[in-house]
């Protein structure tokens, strides 16, 4: 395999501190690489360097000039004066400009017939119809429908999806993606997985989504302590080999510590003997001291926050209704929260998940119905947007503004500084400015402030965005042992599966469905034919909790479904091909018919995606 891009002796840092030095990395054609590491290790910086967003302080990036790199930033920047159409369609691409003109024309109430006829002929002449369908499919999947909308009016999530859509349309030789699943709903993530693993795409990405990482990537690169460690396998293989490496490092650290003690005694001997000492040995001592200090400084987060006492009444929602601008978001929803509830909130973007959370926490009033909250209920609400910190404020002052001392689960009281240390903020970072923190470190600080409130009703709205996987593992351990009520909104299917025992499914048009089980069980219940139970006493379908990957032999029904999926894929592909042929033969003046067929092709492609996804699940 040929190397498309390489980093040679790379070094970079900020605020007089090196993130990494002498770093070397190569990415081959067809490799799908996940870059992992703790928050603040320099993952986003390394991505930007490889994407040539700015030059490194040391070393160089080597690539063929003809190789095009597409970069998705964690927080993409735009010219707010542009419309979506201006941004999506490249001026240098003739096909895209024709498609842009065509799409803008058919959005008009009374499109000009002559202009449509001319565009139809030009699109046919440039073989652009298939490309038009691909672009439309990507935009629809990303929830982008109004091409004339100004980018300035878009939310942060919409901007991220817009930037990703443009990259997928351009299809560069190398995709460099920083948290590509942020702000995507689960259906779109599963579609993206299939798209990225089709063909020989070359990808370098940072993601906290472990299912996505496992399904997409075939190589793991860990950035740890300014060094690179390569693992040729999936995430499970990485965890196994990382554990072996850390065990070896622990042995080496112990030996270094013993040697350091001996060398320290030697260094402390009579000052007058110092001149006779070997300079090489003195240098070696300081080198050993630095290595041992670095390894000793690494730690893990321990979350053991005190929970407020919870009474008998928690929250009762009674016939809740809510809508905006004539559109129903929640229609006649009732639920009484019980002790030990662990609820996942699922649904496509825009179906009202955040609206329901804001009603529950009394940040938003329902149009009708009541919310009755118990006197002892204490909310801890981690919002998707997070808290706004003063960038010039010291990290420790952010915490002290809430409390100088914090009570822990075991009854002990610790200082704000000690709590920050537990959350892996060493003294140097505690007394540094907020602006020096990475995106993930700011999220960790935000989470800590939420947990400091000692909640007994914890609401987490997309808590995994921008957190490193090590922090996520510790967060999961905390949530597993959290005795209060947990409500979780996340596109991270692994987290939803592990933490939720019940789902509120926001199905759109005001419908909120309650499902007993986790997300994988819910997906199985959708994918498999519904089986009517003989007993009428069970009002909710209960799906046996069996992970898909654990199934070794298909049942008769699954085998039949596999065959039907194969036939569905074949038939759908044939239908798409026939419709494409029809497009070429149709009367150029019949633009209504052209649009109908184009829409039908888009719908068939979505159907084909569903067939293919189910076929892949059953084939594993």
C-alpha positions as CSV (number, residue, x, y, z in Angstrom):
1,X,0.0,0.0,0.0
2,X,1.3,3.5,-0.9
3,X,1.7,6.1,1.8
4,X,-0.6,9.1,1.0
5,X,0.5,11.4,3.8
6,X,3.2,11.3,6.5
7,X,4.4,13.3,9.5
8,X,8.2,13.4,9.9
9,X,9.8,14.4,13.2
10,X,6.7,16.5,14.0
11,X,6.7,18.8,17.0
12,X,4.1,21.3,18.2
13,X,2.9,23.0,21.3
14,X,1.1,26.0,22.9
15,X,1.8,28.4,25.7
16,X,5.4,27.4,26.0
17,X,4.5,23.7,26.4
18,X,5.1,20.9,23.9
19,X,2.2,18.6,23.1
20,X,4.6,16.3,21.2
21,X,8.1,16.2,19.7
22,X,9.9,14.0,17.1
23,X,6.5,12.4,16.2
24,X,6.4,10.2,13.0
25,X,3.3,8.8,11.5
26,X,2.3,7.5,8.0
27,X,-1.2,6.9,6.6
28,X,-1.5,4.4,3.7
29,X,-4.1,4.3,0.9
30,X,-7.2,2.5,2.1
31,X,-6.4,2.8,5.8
32,X,-9.1,3.9,8.2
33,X,-7.3,5.2,11.2
34,X,-8.8,6.2,14.6
35,X,-6.6,8.6,16.7
36,X,-7.3,8.1,20.4
37,X,-5.8,9.7,23.5
38,X,-6.8,11.7,26.6
39,X,-8.2,15.2,26.4
40,X,-5.4,17.7,26.0
41,X,-3.0,15.1,24.4
42,X,-3.0,17.0,21.1
43,X,-5.4,14.9,18.9
44,X,-7.1,17.9,17.3
45,X,-3.8,19.7,16.8
46,X,-2.3,16.6,15.1
47,X,-5.4,16.4,12.8
48,X,-5.0,20.0,11.8
49,X,-1.3,19.7,11.1
50,X,-1.9,16.7,8.9
51,X,-4.7,18.6,7.2
52,X,-2.2,21.4,6.6
53,X,-4.3,24.0,8.5
54,X,-1.1,25.5,9.9
55,X,2.6,24.6,9.9
56,X,4.2,22.6,12.7
57,X,6.8,24.2,15.0
58,X,9.2,21.4,14.2
59,X,9.3,18.7,11.4
60,X,7.2,18.5,8.3
61,X,4.2,17.0,6.6
62,X,5.0,15.1,3.4
63,X,2.4,14.3,0.7
64,X,1.9,14.3,-3.0
65,X,0.7,17.7,-4.2
66,X,-2.1,16.1,-6.2
67,X,-3.6,14.4,-3.1
68,X,-6.6,16.3,-1.8
69,X,-7.4,16.4,1.9
70,X,-10.9,17.1,3.3
71,X,-10.9,18.3,6.9
72,X,-13.9,18.4,9.3
73,X,-13.2,20.7,12.2
74,X,-14.7,20.1,15.6
75,X,-16.3,23.6,15.3
76,X,-16.4,24.5,11.6
77,X,-16.0,28.2,10.6
78,X,-18.1,29.7,7.7
79,X,-18.6,32.9,5.9
80,X,-22.0,33.8,7.4
81,X,-22.9,35.9,4.3
82,X,-23.1,32.6,2.3
83,X,-26.3,30.6,1.7
84,X,-26.1,26.8,2.1
85,X,-26.1,26.5,-1.7
86,X,-23.1,28.9,-2.0
87,X,-21.1,26.8,0.5
88,X,-22.1,23.3,-0.8
89,X,-21.5,23.8,-4.5
90,X,-18.0,24.4,-5.7
91,X,-17.4,27.2,-8.3
92,X,-14.6,25.0,-9.9
93,X,-16.9,22.1,-10.4
94,X,-19.1,22.4,-13.6
95,X,-21.4,19.5,-12.6
96,X,-22.0,21.0,-9.1
97,X,-22.8,24.5,-10.6
98,X,-25.4,23.0,-12.9
99,X,-26.9,21.0,-10.0
100,X,-26.9,24.2,-7.9
101,X,-28.7,26.1,-10.6
102,X,-31.2,23.3,-11.1
103,X,-32.0,22.8,-7.4
104,X,-32.5,26.6,-6.9
105,X,-34.8,26.7,-9.9
106,X,-37.1,23.9,-8.8
107,X,-37.4,25.4,-5.4
108,X,-39.2,28.4,-7.0
109,X,-42.9,28.5,-7.0
110,X,-43.1,29.0,-10.8
111,X,-39.9,27.9,-12.4
112,X,-39.0,29.1,-15.9
113,X,-39.7,26.3,-18.5
114,X,-37.0,27.4,-20.9
115,X,-34.4,27.5,-18.1
116,X,-35.4,24.1,-16.9
117,X,-35.2,22.6,-20.4
118,X,-31.7,24.1,-20.9
119,X,-30.5,22.7,-17.5
120,X,-32.0,19.3,-18.2
121,X,-30.0,19.1,-21.4
122,X,-26.8,20.4,-19.8
123,X,-27.1,18.0,-16.9
124,X,-27.6,15.1,-19.3
125,X,-24.7,16.3,-21.5
126,X,-22.4,16.3,-18.4
127,X,-23.7,13.0,-17.1
128,X,-24.6,14.8,-13.9
129,X,-28.0,13.2,-13.0
130,X,-26.5,10.4,-10.9
131,X,-24.3,12.9,-9.2
132,X,-27.3,15.0,-8.5
133,X,-29.0,12.0,-6.8
134,X,-25.9,11.4,-4.7
135,X,-25.8,15.0,-3.5
136,X,-29.5,15.0,-2.7
137,X,-29.2,11.8,-0.7
138,X,-26.3,13.2,1.4
139,X,-28.1,16.5,2.0
140,X,-31.3,14.7,3.0
141,X,-29.5,12.5,5.4
142,X,-27.9,15.5,7.0
143,X,-31.3,17.2,7.3
144,X,-30.4,20.0,4.8
145,X,-33.4,20.9,2.7
146,X,-33.5,24.7,2.3
147,X,-30.6,25.5,0.0
148,X,-31.3,29.3,0.1
149,X,-31.1,29.5,3.9
150,X,-28.3,31.7,5.2
151,X,-25.6,30.0,7.1
152,X,-25.8,32.7,9.8
153,X,-29.2,31.4,10.8
154,X,-28.0,27.8,11.5
155,X,-27.3,26.3,14.9
156,X,-24.0,24.8,15.8
157,X,-25.2,21.3,15.1
158,X,-26.6,22.3,11.7
159,X,-23.3,23.9,10.8
160,X,-21.4,20.7,11.7
161,X,-23.7,18.6,9.5
162,X,-23.4,21.1,6.7
163,X,-19.6,20.9,6.8
164,X,-19.7,17.1,6.8
165,X,-22.1,17.1,3.9
166,X,-19.8,19.2,1.8
167,X,-16.8,16.8,2.5
168,X,-18.9,13.7,1.6
169,X,-20.0,15.4,-1.7
170,X,-16.4,16.4,-2.6
171,X,-15.1,12.9,-1.7
172,X,-11.4,13.8,-1.4
173,X,-8.6,11.2,-1.4
174,X,-8.1,11.6,2.4
175,X,-10.9,12.4,4.9
176,X,-9.6,13.9,8.2
177,X,-12.6,14.0,10.6
178,X,-12.7,15.5,14.1
179,X,-15.7,14.1,16.0
180,X,-17.8,13.4,12.9
181,X,-20.7,11.8,14.8
182,X,-21.4,14.9,17.0
183,X,-24.8,16.4,16.3
184,X,-25.9,13.4,14.2
185,X,-28.9,11.2,15.1
186,X,-28.3,7.5,15.4
187,X,-29.9,6.6,12.0
188,X,-27.6,9.0,10.3
189,X,-24.5,7.6,12.1
190,X,-25.4,4.1,10.9
191,X,-25.8,5.4,7.4
192,X,-22.4,7.2,7.6
193,X,-20.7,4.1,8.9
194,X,-21.8,2.2,5.7
195,X,-20.8,5.1,3.5
196,X,-17.3,5.4,5.0
197,X,-16.6,1.7,4.7
198,X,-17.7,1.4,1.1
199,X,-14.8,1.3,-1.3
200,X,-11.2,2.0,-0.4
201,X,-11.6,5.3,1.4
202,X,-8.6,6.7,3.4
203,X,-9.7,8.1,6.7
204,X,-8.1,9.6,9.8
205,X,-10.6,10.5,12.5
206,X,-11.1,11.3,16.2
207,X,-14.2,9.9,17.8
208,X,-15.5,9.1,21.2
209,X,-18.2,6.8,19.7
210,X,-16.9,3.3,20.3
211,X,-19.4,1.4,18.1
212,X,-18.6,3.9,15.3
213,X,-14.9,3.4,15.9
214,X,-15.2,-0.4,15.8
215,X,-17.4,-0.5,12.7
216,X,-15.4,2.0,10.7
217,X,-11.7,1.8,11.6
218,X,-9.1,-0.9,10.9
219,X,-6.2,0.8,12.7
220,X,-5.9,2.5,16.0
221,X,-3.2,5.1,16.7
222,X,-2.8,6.2,20.3
223,X,-1.3,9.6,21.2
224,X,0.0,9.2,24.8
225,X,2.6,11.3,26.5
226,X,3.7,12.9,23.2
227,X,4.4,9.5,21.6
228,X,2.6,7.5,19.0
229,X,1.6,3.8,19.5
230,X,0.1,1.9,16.5
231,X,-2.3,-1.0,16.8
232,X,-3.4,-2.8,13.6
233,X,-6.8,-3.9,14.6
234,X,-10.1,-2.8,16.0
235,X,-10.9,-1.1,19.4
236,X,-11.1,-4.4,21.3
237,X,-7.6,-5.4,20.0
238,X,-6.3,-1.9,21.0
239,X,-7.6,-2.3,24.6
240,X,-6.0,-5.7,24.9
241,X,-2.6,-4.6,23.6
242,X,-2.7,-1.3,25.5
243,X,-3.3,-3.2,28.8
244,X,-0.2,-5.3,28.0
245,X,1.9,-2.2,27.2
246,X,0.7,-0.4,30.4
247,X,1.6,-3.5,32.5
248,X,5.1,-3.5,31.0
249,X,5.3,0.3,31.6
250,X,4.4,-0.3,35.2
251,X,7.2,-2.8,35.6
252,X,9.7,-0.3,34.0
253,X,8.4,2.5,36.2
254,X,8.9,0.5,39.3
255,X,12.5,-0.3,38.3
256,X,13.1,3.3,37.4
257,X,11.8,4.4,40.8
258,X,14.2,2.0,42.5
259,X,17.1,3.2,40.4
260,X,16.1,6.8,41.0
261,X,16.4,6.3,44.8
262,X,20.0,5.0,44.4
263,X,21.0,7.8,42.0
264,X,19.4,10.4,44.4
265,X,21.6,9.1,47.2
266,X,24.7,9.4,44.9
267,X,23.7,13.0,43.9
268,X,23.3,14.0,47.6
269,X,26.8,13.1,48.6
270,X,29.3,15.6,49.8
271,X,29.1,18.8,47.6
272,X,32.9,18.9,47.2
273,X,32.8,15.6,45.4
274,X,30.3,17.0,42.9
275,X,33.1,18.2,40.6
276,X,34.5,14.7,40.3
277,X,31.2,13.2,39.3
278,X,30.6,12.1,35.8
279,X,28.6,14.7,33.9
280,X,27.1,12.0,31.8
281,X,25.8,10.3,35.0
282,X,24.4,13.6,36.2
283,X,22.6,14.1,32.9
284,X,21.2,10.6,33.1
285,X,19.9,11.2,36.6
286,X,17.8,14.3,35.5
287,X,16.6,12.4,32.4
288,X,15.5,9.4,34.6
289,X,13.8,11.9,37.1
290,X,11.8,13.5,34.3
291,X,10.7,10.1,32.9
292,X,9.6,8.8,36.3
293,X,7.8,12.1,37.2
294,X,5.9,12.0,33.9
295,X,4.7,8.4,34.5
296,X,3.9,9.1,38.2
297,X,1.8,12.1,37.2
298,X,-0.7,10.0,35.1
299,X,-3.8,9.0,37.0
300,X,-7.5,8.2,36.6
301,X,-10.6,10.1,37.5
302,X,-12.6,9.0,40.5
303,X,-16.2,10.2,40.6
304,X,-17.8,9.7,44.0
305,X,-20.1,12.6,44.5
306,X,-22.7,12.8,47.3
307,X,-26.3,12.5,46.3
308,X,-29.1,14.5,47.9
309,X,-31.8,12.5,49.7
310,X,-34.7,11.5,47.5
311,X,-38.3,11.5,48.7
312,X,-41.3,9.4,47.6
313,X,-42.5,11.8,44.9
314,X,-40.0,12.5,42.2
315,X,-41.8,14.0,39.1
316,X,-45.2,13.4,37.6
317,X,-45.9,14.5,34.0
318,X,-49.7,14.6,33.3
319,X,-51.0,14.9,29.7
320,X,-48.2,17.2,28.6
321,X,-48.6,19.1,25.3
322,X,-46.1,21.4,23.6
323,X,-45.7,22.9,20.1
324,X,-44.0,25.7,18.2
325,X,-45.3,27.7,15.3
326,X,-48.2,25.3,14.8
327,X,-46.1,22.2,14.8
328,X,-46.8,19.6,17.5
329,X,-43.7,18.5,19.4
330,X,-45.2,16.6,22.4
331,X,-48.9,15.5,22.4
332,X,-50.6,14.2,25.5
333,X,-47.6,12.6,27.2
334,X,-47.8,11.3,30.8
335,X,-45.3,9.5,33.0
336,X,-44.6,9.1,36.7
337,X,-40.9,8.8,37.4
338,X,-39.9,6.1,39.9
339,X,-36.8,5.5,42.0
340,X,-34.1,3.7,40.0
341,X,-35.4,4.9,36.6
342,X,-32.7,4.8,33.9
343,X,-34.2,6.3,30.8
344,X,-32.6,6.9,27.4
345,X,-34.1,9.6,25.1
346,X,-33.9,8.7,21.4
347,X,-35.2,10.2,18.2
348,X,-34.1,12.0,15.1
349,X,-32.8,15.6,15.3
350,X,-35.6,18.1,15.7
351,X,-38.2,15.7,17.2
352,X,-38.2,17.5,20.6
353,X,-35.7,15.7,22.9
354,X,-34.3,18.9,24.4
355,X,-37.8,20.4,24.6
356,X,-39.0,17.4,26.8
357,X,-35.9,17.8,29.1
358,X,-36.6,21.5,29.5
359,X,-40.2,20.9,30.4
360,X,-39.1,18.2,33.0
361,X,-36.7,20.7,34.6
362,X,-39.2,23.5,34.5
363,X,-37.1,25.6,32.1
364,X,-40.0,25.6,29.7
365,X,-43.7,25.5,30.4
366,X,-46.0,23.1,28.5
367,X,-48.9,24.5,26.5
368,X,-51.2,22.3,28.5
369,X,-50.9,19.5,31.2
370,X,-49.0,19.7,34.4
371,X,-45.5,19.0,35.8
372,X,-45.5,18.1,39.5
373,X,-42.0,18.0,41.0
374,X,-41.3,16.5,44.4
375,X,-39.8,18.7,47.1
376,X,-36.6,16.7,47.5
377,X,-35.9,16.4,43.7
378,X,-32.5,18.0,42.9
379,X,-31.6,18.3,39.2
380,X,-28.2,18.0,37.7
381,X,-28.6,19.1,34.1
382,X,-25.6,18.7,31.8
383,X,-26.7,20.6,28.7
384,X,-25.5,20.1,25.1
385,X,-24.3,23.7,24.8
386,X,-22.5,23.5,28.2
387,X,-21.7,26.4,30.5
388,X,-20.1,29.6,29.3
389,X,-16.8,30.1,31.0
390,X,-14.8,33.4,31.1
391,X,-11.7,32.4,29.1
392,X,-9.6,34.8,31.2
393,X,-10.8,33.2,34.5
394,X,-8.6,30.7,36.3
395,X,-9.8,27.1,36.3
396,X,-9.8,26.9,40.1
397,X,-11.8,30.1,40.4
398,X,-14.5,28.6,38.2
399,X,-15.0,25.9,40.8
400,X,-14.6,28.2,43.9
401,X,-17.4,30.4,42.6
402,X,-19.7,27.5,43.5
403,X,-18.0,26.2,46.6
404,X,-14.7,26.3,48.4
405,X,-15.3,22.8,50.0
406,X,-17.2,19.9,48.5
407,X,-18.9,17.0,50.3
408,X,-18.1,13.5,48.9
409,X,-20.1,10.3,48.9
410,X,-18.2,8.9,51.9
411,X,-19.0,12.0,54.0
412,X,-15.5,13.5,53.7
413,X,-15.0,17.1,52.7
414,X,-12.4,18.1,50.2
415,X,-11.2,21.4,48.8
416,X,-12.0,22.7,45.3
417,X,-8.3,22.1,44.4
418,X,-8.5,18.5,45.6
419,X,-11.7,17.9,43.6
420,X,-10.0,19.3,40.4
421,X,-7.1,17.0,41.0
422,X,-9.6,14.0,41.1
423,X,-10.8,15.2,37.7
424,X,-7.3,15.1,36.3
425,X,-6.7,18.9,36.5
426,X,-3.1,19.1,37.9
427,X,-2.1,22.2,40.0
428,X,-0.5,23.8,36.9
429,X,-3.8,23.6,35.0
430,X,-5.9,24.6,38.0
431,X,-4.1,27.9,38.2
432,X,-4.0,28.4,34.4
433,X,-6.7,30.2,32.4
434,X,-9.8,28.5,31.0
435,X,-8.7,29.5,27.5
436,X,-5.8,27.1,27.7
437,X,-8.0,24.1,28.2
438,X,-8.9,21.8,25.2
439,X,-12.5,21.3,24.1
440,X,-12.7,18.0,26.0
441,X,-11.2,19.5,29.2
442,X,-13.8,22.3,29.2
443,X,-16.5,19.6,28.9
444,X,-15.0,17.7,31.8
445,X,-15.0,20.9,33.9
446,X,-18.6,21.5,33.0
447,X,-19.5,17.9,34.0
448,X,-17.7,18.4,37.3
449,X,-19.8,21.5,38.1
450,X,-23.0,19.7,37.4
451,X,-22.0,16.8,39.7
452,X,-21.0,19.3,42.5
453,X,-24.7,20.1,42.9
454,X,-25.2,16.6,44.5
455,X,-28.2,15.8,42.2
456,X,-30.6,12.9,42.7
457,X,-32.1,13.4,39.2
458,X,-29.3,13.5,36.7
459,X,-30.0,14.6,33.1
460,X,-27.1,14.3,30.5
461,X,-27.8,15.8,27.1
462,X,-25.1,14.5,24.7
463,X,-22.4,14.1,27.5
464,X,-20.0,12.2,25.3
465,X,-19.3,15.0,22.8
466,X,-15.6,15.8,22.8
467,X,-14.8,13.7,25.9
468,X,-11.9,11.2,25.6
469,X,-12.6,7.5,25.8
470,X,-10.8,7.1,29.2
471,X,-13.0,9.8,30.7
472,X,-16.1,8.1,29.2
473,X,-15.2,4.8,30.8
474,X,-15.0,6.5,34.2
475,X,-18.2,8.4,33.6
476,X,-19.9,5.1,32.8
477,X,-18.6,3.5,36.0
478,X,-20.0,6.5,37.9
479,X,-23.4,6.3,36.2
480,X,-23.6,2.5,36.8
481,X,-23.3,3.1,40.5
482,X,-25.4,6.3,40.6
483,X,-28.5,5.5,42.8
484,X,-30.7,8.4,41.6
485,X,-32.8,8.9,38.4
486,X,-30.8,9.0,35.2
487,X,-32.1,10.5,31.9
488,X,-29.7,10.3,29.0
489,X,-29.7,11.8,25.5
490,X,-26.9,10.5,23.4
491,X,-26.0,9.4,19.8
492,X,-23.5,7.1,21.4
493,X,-25.2,3.7,21.0
494,X,-22.7,2.0,23.3
495,X,-23.6,4.4,26.2
496,X,-27.3,4.1,25.6
497,X,-27.1,0.3,25.6
498,X,-25.1,0.2,28.8
499,X,-26.9,2.8,30.8
500,X,-30.6,2.7,29.9
501,X,-33.2,0.2,30.8
502,X,-36.1,2.1,29.2
503,X,-36.4,4.4,26.2
504,X,-38.6,7.4,25.5
505,X,-38.7,7.4,21.6
506,X,-39.5,10.8,20.1
507,X,-41.2,9.6,16.9
508,X,-42.2,13.0,15.6
509,X,-45.6,14.7,15.2
510,X,-46.0,14.8,18.9
511,X,-45.7,11.1,19.5
512,X,-43.5,9.9,22.5
513,X,-43.4,6.1,22.7
514,X,-42.2,4.3,25.9
515,X,-40.2,1.2,25.2
516,X,-38.9,-1.2,27.9
517,X,-35.3,-2.2,27.0
518,X,-32.1,-0.6,25.6
519,X,-31.4,0.8,22.2
520,X,-30.0,-2.4,20.6
521,X,-33.1,-4.3,21.7
522,X,-35.3,-1.5,20.3
523,X,-33.5,-1.7,16.9
524,X,-34.0,-5.5,16.8
525,X,-37.7,-5.0,17.5
526,X,-37.9,-2.7,14.5
527,X,-35.8,-4.9,12.2
528,X,-37.4,-8.2,13.0
529,X,-41.1,-9.0,12.2
530,X,-43.3,-8.2,15.1
531,X,-44.4,-11.4,16.9
532,X,-47.8,-11.2,18.6
533,X,-47.6,-12.6,22.1
534,X,-50.3,-15.0,23.2
535,X,-50.6,-13.4,26.5
536,X,-52.6,-10.2,26.5
537,X,-51.1,-9.2,29.9
538,X,-47.9,-7.8,28.4
539,X,-48.7,-4.4,26.9
540,X,-45.1,-3.7,25.9
541,X,-43.1,-5.9,23.5
542,X,-40.1,-7.3,25.3
543,X,-37.2,-8.3,23.1
544,X,-34.7,-10.7,24.5
545,X,-31.4,-8.9,25.2
546,X,-29.0,-10.7,22.8
547,X,-26.3,-8.7,21.2
548,X,-26.3,-9.1,17.4
549,X,-22.6,-10.1,17.4
550,X,-23.2,-13.0,19.8
551,X,-25.5,-14.8,17.4
552,X,-23.6,-17.6,15.8
553,X,-26.3,-19.4,13.9
554,X,-29.3,-17.7,12.2
555,X,-32.8,-18.9,13.0
556,X,-35.1,-20.0,10.2
557,X,-36.8,-16.6,10.3
558,X,-33.5,-14.7,10.2
559,X,-32.2,-16.8,7.4
560,X,-35.4,-16.0,5.4
561,X,-35.0,-12.3,6.3
562,X,-31.4,-12.5,5.0
563,X,-32.5,-13.9,1.7
564,X,-35.3,-11.3,1.5
565,X,-32.7,-8.5,2.2
566,X,-30.5,-9.9,-0.7
567,X,-33.5,-9.9,-3.0
568,X,-34.5,-6.5,-1.9
569,X,-31.0,-5.1,-2.6
570,X,-31.0,-6.6,-6.1
571,X,-34.5,-5.5,-6.9
572,X,-34.0,-2.0,-5.6
573,X,-30.7,-1.6,-7.6
574,X,-32.5,-2.8,-10.7
575,X,-35.3,-0.3,-10.1
576,X,-32.8,2.6,-9.7
577,X,-31.1,1.6,-12.9
578,X,-34.4,1.5,-14.8
579,X,-35.4,4.9,-13.5
580,X,-32.0,6.3,-14.6
581,X,-32.6,5.0,-18.1
582,X,-36.1,6.6,-18.0
583,X,-34.6,10.0,-17.1
584,X,-32.4,9.9,-20.2
585,X,-35.4,9.2,-22.5
586,X,-38.0,11.5,-21.0
587,X,-39.2,14.7,-22.7
588,X,-36.9,17.5,-21.7
589,X,-39.9,19.9,-21.2
590,X,-41.6,17.6,-18.7
591,X,-39.8,18.9,-15.7
592,X,-42.5,17.8,-13.2
593,X,-42.0,14.2,-14.3
594,X,-38.2,14.6,-14.1
595,X,-38.6,15.8,-10.5
596,X,-40.9,13.0,-9.6
597,X,-38.5,10.4,-10.9
598,X,-35.5,12.1,-9.2
599,X,-37.4,12.0,-5.9
600,X,-38.3,8.4,-6.4
601,X,-34.6,7.5,-7.0
602,X,-33.6,9.3,-3.8
603,X,-36.3,7.3,-1.8
604,X,-35.1,4.0,-3.4
605,X,-31.5,4.8,-2.4
606,X,-32.6,5.3,1.2
607,X,-34.5,2.0,1.0
608,X,-31.4,0.3,-0.5
609,X,-29.3,1.6,2.5
610,X,-31.8,0.0,4.9
611,X,-31.7,-3.4,3.0
612,X,-27.9,-3.3,3.0
613,X,-27.6,-2.4,6.7
614,X,-29.9,-5.3,7.7
615,X,-28.0,-7.7,5.4
616,X,-24.7,-6.7,7.0
617,X,-26.1,-7.2,10.5
618,X,-27.4,-10.7,9.6
619,X,-24.2,-11.7,7.7
620,X,-21.9,-11.1,10.7
